[in-house]
């Protein structure tokens, strides 16, 4: 079974892709900027801020990653002519 030829058009940077990139960049910036959360207060159910802030980013990062995936997938479908699936 022959493979489909590669798309000769170069990838285009669209506002959707920029938004998807920002969704992926936000957790990195938030968690690598340690000075912004390296403190003990405010505590949440006895857990220091330093720990619960990082744990709060786990579901947020998952949601942002899914959002970026959905945006790029939708944009790719529209670019290829709205194919099925």
Secondary structure, DSSP 8 states (H G I E B T S, - for coil): --------S-----HHHHHHHHHHHHHHHHHH-GGGT-S--S-BTTB-HHHHHHHHHHHHHHHHHHHHHHHHHHHHHHHTT----
